[in-house]
Amino acid sequence: MDTQKIIDQLTTLAIDWGPRLLGALAVLIIGSILIRFLTKAVRKMMTRSNVNISLQKFLINMINAILRVMLILSILGMIGIEMTSFIAILGAAGLAIGLALSGTLQNFAGGVLILLQKPYTVGDFIQTSDYTGTVSEIQIFNTILKTIDNKTVIIPNGPLSVSSLINYSTEPIRRVDWTFGIAYGDSSDKAKEVLRKLCDEDERILKDPETFIALSELGDSSVNFVVRAWVQTSDYWNVFFDMNEKVYKTFTAEGLNIPFPQM
């Protein structure tokens, strides 16, 4: 074997590939450092913005994976490997996967929007078009509700992120509305006096905004009064049910009749 010929071939390979390999190695090292720096910066930014910890981990891992794939493709291109066909195949595969998982991707996008915009958080009492309950968990793809009768409802985030919902926990106070009726012939002034007294005696009912009491309707069988009072959101249902019971007992004791429909 011609030793000189082998040395010449090795020298040619070193001249041809040496700069490429050294450049690729430099890009790999610098790119890895930049990726770590960018992911740390993104993590700090999301932490300052109070982004959900589960979403933080998912987004950081996704960003890290995308950047590393781009780095590897760049390095392979520098070495001289033709990447056009590979990128086309990768794009076609991504399109096929995206079409197959369109519903799942919609739920993922919805979960990201919910966790970023925070229309509700864990512990909030919400009402959707089909369900009412307390949010027990917000996942990337689903939101889990606990209904009043302790059922677990799993709702996909996709439809939930684009549909209307009511969040009862957003505001610190809520208005409680009642309608109470007395019989024709009973004193309307006395009815208003009794309702006012019951509202004033309940310490859970706020003084500001002031409670509103008025004769609202002359019905077919009763004279109806509307009562609108403001309470802390956490006291809403307790005040609502307690007042119904107090009015029933007090009206009877005060000689006010609660009528029922008659023909």
Secondary structure, 3 states (H helix, E strand, C coil): CCHHHHHHHHHHHHHHHHHHHHHHHHHHHHHHHHHHHHHHHHHHHHHHCCCCHHHHHHHHHHHHHHHHHHHHHHHHHHHCCCCHHHHHHHHHHHHHHHHHCHHHHHHHHHHHHHHHHCCCCCCCEEECCCCEEEEEEECCCEEEEEECCCCEEEEEHHHHHHCCCEECCCCCEEEEEEEEEECCCCCHHHHHHHHHHHHHHCCCECCCCCCEEEEEEECCCCEEEEEEEEEEHHHHHHHHHHHHHHHHHHHHHCCCCCCCCCC
